Amino acid sequence: MRVQLYYQNEPAGVTTFNLHGYTRSEAEDVARNVHKNAYLMKEIDEYLWGESE
């Protein structure tokens, strides 16, 4: 899955997630609900801002 990221309506980058092992319907559900997936949101945050403790 390829995710185009924006910050304040400006392009901020692109990141990808491997959905191998998911059924088509599971992958579609993940794509539809990225904002509800804590793991994906954490990975996106780390991509944009780097790891923070």
ROKOLRO-334153 format. One record per atom (N, C-alpha, C, CB): residue in one letter; x, y, z; residue number from 1. Coordinates in Angstrom, 3 decimals, padded with zeros to 6 digits, always signed. Glycine has a CB too. Example, Ala and Ser with C-alpha at 12.3 -4.5 7.8 and 13.67 -1.06 7.14 Angstrom:
BEGIN
REC type       xx       yy       zz seq
REC    A +013.190 -005.690 +007.800   1
REC    A +012.300 -004.500 +007.800   1
REC    A +013.200 -003.300 +007.800   1
REC    A +011.308 -004.473 +009.046   1
REC    S +012.850 -002.250 +007.080   2
REC    S +013.670 -001.060 +007.140   2
REC    S +012.900 +000.030 +007.870   2
REC    S +014.084 -000.598 +005.725   2
end
This chain:
BEGIN
REC type       xx       yy       zz seq
REC    M +000.853 -001.144 +000.000   1
REC    M +000.000 +000.000 +000.000   1
REC    M +000.917 +001.229 +000.000   1
REC    M -000.981 -000.015 +001.222   1
REC    R +000.637 +002.155 -000.872   2
REC    R +001.402 +003.399 -000.976   2
REC    R +000.548 +004.517 -000.380   2
REC    R +001.798 +003.715 -002.474   2
REC    V +001.149 +005.295 +000.535   3
REC    V +000.421 +006.358 +001.214   3
REC    V +001.109 +007.686 +000.931   3
REC    V +000.336 +006.093 +002.743   3
REC    Q +000.379 +008.610 +000.304   4
REC    Q +000.872 +009.966 +000.076   4
REC    Q +000.541 +010.776 +001.323   4
REC    Q +000.240 +010.612 -001.222   4
REC    L +001.534 +011.399 +001.923   5
REC    L +001.347 +012.127 +003.172   5
REC    L +001.369 +013.629 +002.927   5
REC    L +002.425 +011.738 +004.185   5
REC    Y +000.518 +014.329 +003.654   6
REC    Y +000.424 +015.792 +003.557   6
REC    Y +000.505 +016.381 +004.956   6
REC    Y -000.898 +016.232 +002.846   6
REC    Y +001.101 +017.559 +005.052   7
REC    Y +001.121 +018.314 +006.290   7
REC    Y +000.728 +019.737 +005.943   7
REC    Y +002.523 +018.253 +006.992   7
REC    Q -000.329 +020.231 +006.556   8
REC    Q -000.879 +021.556 +006.277   8
REC    Q -001.109 +021.739 +004.769   8
REC    Q +000.067 +022.656 +006.815   8
REC    N -001.738 +020.730 +004.175   9
REC    N -002.100 +020.715 +002.752   9
REC    N -000.915 +020.768 +001.792   9
REC    N -002.998 +021.863 +002.463   9
REC    E +000.278 +020.473 +002.283  10
REC    E +001.470 +020.417 +001.434  10
REC    E +002.003 +018.985 +001.435  10
REC    E +002.568 +021.423 +001.930  10
REC    P +002.461 +018.487 +000.271  11
REC    P +003.035 +017.141 +000.242  11
REC    P +004.196 +017.023 +001.231  11
REC    P +003.512 +016.790 -001.181  11
REC    A +004.191 +015.962 +002.016  12
REC    A +005.221 +015.764 +003.026  12
REC    A +006.005 +014.478 +002.806  12
REC    A +004.601 +015.754 +004.401  12
REC    G +005.596 +013.667 +001.849  13
REC    G +006.321 +012.442 +001.580  13
REC    G +005.404 +011.305 +001.188  13
REC    G +007.128 +012.052 +002.773  13
REC    V +006.036 +010.193 +000.908  14
REC    V +005.322 +008.973 +000.524  14
REC    V +005.942 +007.827 +001.309  14
REC    V +005.396 +008.711 -001.035  14
REC    T +005.106 +006.981 +001.848  15
REC    T +005.593 +005.780 +002.513  15
REC    T +004.767 +004.594 +002.027  15
REC    T +005.518 +005.922 +004.068  15
REC    T +005.292 +003.418 +002.203  16
REC    T +004.595 +002.217 +001.751  16
REC    T +004.506 +001.203 +002.884  16
REC    T +005.307 +001.599 +000.531  16
REC    F +003.493 +000.364 +002.800  17
REC    F +003.296 -000.722 +003.745  17
REC    F +003.038 -002.000 +002.967  17
REC    F +002.129 -000.416 +004.719  17
REC    N +003.656 -003.071 +003.385  18
REC    N +003.510 -004.366 +002.757  18
REC    N +002.239 -005.031 +003.290  18
REC    N +004.761 -005.254 +003.015  18
REC    L +001.337 -005.384 +002.401  19
REC    L +000.096 -006.055 +002.807  19
REC    L +000.081 -007.521 +002.365  19
REC    L -001.120 -005.321 +002.222  19
REC    H +001.256 -008.085 +002.123  20
REC    H +001.326 -009.505 +001.796  20
REC    H +000.787 -010.310 +002.961  20
REC    H +002.774 -009.931 +001.460  20
REC    G +000.041 -011.330 +002.663  21
REC    G -000.544 -012.173 +003.696  21
REC    G -001.964 -011.772 +004.071  21
REC    G +000.317 -012.142 +004.914  21
REC    Y -002.381 -010.609 +003.608  22
REC    Y -003.753 -010.173 +003.839  22
REC    Y -004.617 -010.645 +002.674  22
REC    Y -003.832 -008.623 +004.003  22
REC    T -005.853 -010.974 +002.948  23
REC    T -006.785 -011.237 +001.851  23
REC    T -007.105 -009.898 +001.197  23
REC    T -008.098 -011.959 +002.358  23
REC    R -007.702 -009.944 +000.035  24
REC    R -008.061 -008.694 -000.647  24
REC    R -008.977 -007.837 +000.219  24
REC    R -008.740 -008.993 -001.992  24
REC    S -009.989 -008.451 +000.829  25
REC    S -010.921 -007.660 +001.643  25
REC    S -010.235 -007.114 +002.897  25
REC    S -012.140 -008.515 +002.041  25
REC    E -009.321 -007.867 +003.495  26
REC    E -008.576 -007.363 +004.649  26
REC    E -007.699 -006.171 +004.253  26
REC    E -007.709 -008.484 +005.259  26
REC    A -007.021 -006.285 +003.119  27
REC    A -006.167 -005.196 +002.642  27
REC    A -006.989 -003.947 +002.336  27
REC    A -005.389 -005.633 +001.393  27
REC    E -008.149 -004.132 +001.732  28
REC    E -009.030 -002.993 +001.444  28
REC    E -009.499 -002.341 +002.745  28
REC    E -010.249 -003.444 +000.601  28
REC    D -009.795 -003.143 +003.752  29
REC    D -010.211 -002.607 +005.034  29
REC    D -009.077 -001.811 +005.685  29
REC    D -010.670 -003.738 +005.957  29
REC    V -007.860 -002.324 +005.629  30
REC    V -006.704 -001.593 +006.165  30
REC    V -006.557 -000.254 +005.446  30
REC    V -005.402 -002.433 +006.017  30
REC    A -006.660 -000.271 +004.120  31
REC    A -006.515 +000.954 +003.334  31
REC    A -007.609 +001.969 +003.659  31
REC    A -006.538 +000.627 +001.845  31
REC    R -008.818 +001.507 +003.842  32
REC    R -009.941 +002.408 +004.151  32
REC    R -009.822 +003.037 +005.538  32
REC    R -011.258 +001.650 +004.052  32
REC    N -009.162 +002.339 +006.444  33
REC    N -009.151 +002.746 +007.851  33
REC    N -007.751 +003.019 +008.390  33
REC    N -009.806 +001.686 +008.689  33
REC    V -006.879 +003.552 +007.554  34
REC    V -005.517 +003.852 +007.995  34
REC    V -005.549 +004.678 +009.277  34
REC    V -004.737 +004.602 +006.891  34
REC    H -006.402 +005.685 +009.321  35
REC    H -006.465 +006.592 +010.470  35
REC    H -006.887 +005.906 +011.770  35
REC    H -007.418 +007.713 +010.172  35
REC    K -007.475 +004.723 +011.677  36
REC    K -007.904 +003.988 +012.870  36
REC    K -006.887 +002.924 +013.292  36
REC    K -009.258 +003.333 +012.618  36
REC    N -005.821 +002.757 +012.523  37
REC    N -004.842 +001.706 +012.780  37
REC    N -003.662 +002.310 +013.547  37
REC    N -004.362 +001.042 +011.443  37
REC    A -003.568 +002.004 +014.837  38
REC    A -002.535 +002.589 +015.693  38
REC    A -001.126 +002.285 +015.174  38
REC    A -002.684 +002.070 +017.123  38
REC    Y -000.894 +001.067 +014.697  39
REC    Y +000.433 +000.710 +014.191  39
REC    Y +000.799 +001.564 +012.974  39
REC    Y +000.484 -000.786 +013.825  39
REC    L -000.099 +001.665 +011.994  40
REC    L +000.198 +002.455 +010.799  40
REC    L +000.379 +003.928 +011.140  40
REC    L -000.914 +002.292 +009.765  40
REC    M -000.432 +004.457 +012.023  41
REC    M -000.306 +005.857 +012.400  41
REC    M +001.021 +006.122 +013.102  41
REC    M -001.466 +006.269 +013.299  41
REC    K +001.472 +005.190 +013.922  42
REC    K +002.780 +005.327 +014.578  42
REC    K +003.899 +005.308 +013.550  42
REC    K +002.993 +004.204 +015.611  42
REC    E +003.807 +004.402 +012.591  43
REC    E +004.827 +004.314 +011.544  43
REC    E +004.850 +005.587 +010.691  43
REC    E +004.574 +003.083 +010.652  43
REC    I +003.691 +006.127 +010.381  44
REC    I +003.614 +007.366 +009.607  44
REC    I +004.214 +008.514 +010.420  44
REC    I +002.142 +007.684 +009.213  44
REC    D +003.894 +008.593 +011.685  45
REC    D +004.451 +009.633 +012.548  45
REC    D +005.969 +009.536 +012.588  45
REC    D +003.874 +009.524 +013.968  45
REC    E +006.497 +008.334 +012.744  46
REC    E +007.943 +008.152 +012.777  46
REC    E +008.574 +008.504 +011.434  46
REC    E +008.288 +006.715 +013.158  46
REC    Y +007.901 +008.200 +010.346  47
REC    Y +008.405 +008.569 +009.020  47
REC    Y +008.513 +010.091 +008.902  47
REC    Y +007.482 +008.004 +007.908  47
REC    L +007.477 +010.789 +009.343  48
REC    L +007.448 +012.249 +009.209  48
REC    L +008.371 +012.959 +010.204  48
REC    L +006.029 +012.750 +009.394  48
REC    W +008.419 +012.483 +011.431  49
REC    W +009.103 +013.237 +012.487  49
REC    W +010.293 +012.520 +013.077  49
REC    W +008.149 +013.556 +013.578  49
REC    G +010.519 +011.269 +012.717  50
REC    G +011.602 +010.497 +013.305  50
REC    G +011.155 +009.885 +014.613  50
REC    G +012.837 +011.367 +013.519  50
REC    E +011.907 +008.928 +015.079  51
REC    E +011.558 +008.256 +016.332  51
REC    E +011.767 +009.202 +017.492  51
REC    E +012.392 +006.976 +016.527  51
REC    S +010.828 +009.201 +018.410  52
REC    S +010.957 +010.009 +019.628  52
REC    S +010.563 +009.167 +020.825  52
REC    S +010.082 +011.295 +019.550  52
REC    E +011.201 +009.417 +021.890  53
REC    E +010.934 +008.665 +023.118  53
REC    E +010.043 +009.458 +024.017  53
REC    E +012.225 +008.306 +023.844  53
end
